[in-house]
């Protein structure tokens, strides 16, 4: 059997001495599946995504990609892995307010060492798929919260990531837009990605392959 695409082994993390969020936490995520992570507010779901996505270092334990430990790499190596292997959808979309929607979608091209010109057609195709192509020249402050979340999905998918981490990706969306997003999550899984979704949305949980409760 092949190694999980992404794996956490005995992770421990705390923001201060008296507030442990994770202790000895383990889970594996295989290529081709969409996994929902649920639990009460404040339980550490977003923090878990940051640990899995190499944005935070665990106090204990390991994070592995395709069986290889990666949590202890130097910052530059971790940054390269984030750009090359991961797609992120943050809860607040995290768009650069000073740049256009299209520039936000193309943001990761530079970090991956790609060619902006060759990836621009795919960026436009993603914006069209998510129903925000007419906003390509707008600034993030000129779009709605739901549009911003769909634009963030476009940015996350542009590099065809092997691991897709999404924090409340349907939180600001109407049912039709939510359906487009959930379909895209499953499409990326079908392309060989492990997809991990933090959510309070029962409709999204129902459409995931399995659920982990924190």
N, C-alpha and C positions, 0 to 999 in steps of 0.2 A: 504494500500500500504506500502511495506517495505521502510525503509530509504535508501537513496542513499548509495552506497558503500563508496564514498568519496564526501565531500561537502566543499565548501568554502563559507563563509557568511560574506559579507561586509569587505573583506580583504583590509588592507592598508599597504603599504610598501614603504620606500624610503631609498636610500643609503646616502643621505645628505638632509639638510633642504630645499634646493631649487630644488630637483629633485625627485618629487613623481613618482613612477612607477605604483603603483596601488592605487586607492582610491575607497572604497566602492564596490569592485569587488566581485561578487557572481556567483557561478555555481555549478552544481551537476553532478555527474558521477555515473552511475548505473552499477551494475554487468552485464556483458554480452555485453557491448558496447565498441567500439573503437572510441575515440574522437580525432580529429585533432585540435591543437591549432596553429593558424597562425597569421601573422602580420609582419610588417617591422622589420628589424634588429634594435636592441637597444630598442625595445618596452617593454622588460621585460619577454619574453617567458620563457627563461631558469630560470630566477629568480622565476617565478611562479611555475615551477616544483620543485624548491628547497623549496618553501613555502609549496606546497602540500605534498612534501615528508618529511617534518619535519626537513629539514636541515637548514632552516632559520625560525626565529620566526616573525610573522607579527607584525607591529606596532599597528594594530587594526584589529578587526574581529576574526573569528573562523575558524579552520579546524576541520572537524568531520569525523570520520570513523564509518560507520554503526550507525550514529546518535549520537555518543559520542564525545564531544569536546576533542581534543588531543593536540592542539597547545601549551597549557600552562603547559604540563607535564615537570617534571625535565629531565635533559639531559640524565640520564641513562634510564629512561622510554621511552623517545623518541628514543634512540638508539636501545632499544629492539624492539620497534614497527617497526622501519625501517627494522631491520633484519628479523622479523617474518612475517610482512604483505606486505612489498614492494619489488619490483624488480626495479632496476635502470639501464638505459642505458644512459651513459653520451656522450656528443657530441664528446669528444676526446677519448672515450673508457675507459680512466682512469685505465689502467692495470699497475700492479706493475712490473716495468722493471727488478727487481732482482729475480723474481720467474717465474717458468715455466707457460705455458699456462694452463695446467691442474690445477696447484696450484691456479692460478687466478680464474678459474671457481669455485673451491671449497672454495674460500675465505670466503664466507658467512656462511659456515657450522659451524664454530667456534662461530660466533656471535649468531647463532640460537640455539646453544647448541646441534647440531646434531652430527652424527657419520660419520666421513670422510670415513671410510671403506664401510659403507652401501650406501653412496651417490656417491661414485666413479663410479659405473657402469652407473648411470644416467648421470653423467658428460660426460662420454665417449659417451653415446648415443646422447646427445645434440651436442657434437662436431662433431659427424658423421652426424647428421641431417643438420647441418649448413656447412658441407663440409670442416671442419678444423681439422678433427681427426688426420691427419698425422702430425699436428703441436703441438700435446699435450705436447711433451717434449721440444719444442723450447721456447726461451725467447721472450717477446713481441717485442724487437728490431729486431728480425729475421723474423717478419711477416709483411705483407702489411697493409696499413690502412684499407682496406676493410675486411681483415681477422680479424684484431683487433676488428672491430665493430661487426663482427659475434661472436667472442669469448665473447665480452661483453654481447651479447644477451644470450649466454649460461649461463653466470654467473647470469644474471638477472632472468632467468627462472628456475634455479636449485631448488630453494625453493618453486616452485609452488605458486607464490605470488598472493594475493588477489587484489593488486593494482600494476600495471605495468606502470612506467613512463619512456618514451623514448625521448631523445633529438636528433633529426635528425638521426634516426636509419638507414636510407637508403642513407645518404649523401655521403658516399664513395663507394657505391656498384654499380655493374653492374646490368642490368635488371633482370638477372636470380637470382642473390643473393638477390636482392630487393624483388623479388616475394617470396622467401623462408622466408624472414624476415616478410613481411606483412602477409603471411599465418600463421606464428607462433603467431603474435599479435592477430589475430582473433581466433586462437585455444585457446590461453590463456583466451580470453574473453569468449569463449564458455564454459570454465571450471569454470566460475563464477567470473572472474576478471573484474575490471574496468581498461581499458587501455587508457592512455592519451599520445598523441604523439605530440611533437613540431616538425613542419616540414615546409620546403619551397617546398617540392616535390609535384607538382600537381597530379602526378600519385598516390601517397600515400593518399593524401587528398580525391581523388575520391573514394578510396576503404574504407574510414572510414565511420562510421555510421552517424556522424554529425561533424560539424565544428564550432569552436569558434574563432572569430577574435579579437585580441587585438588591 
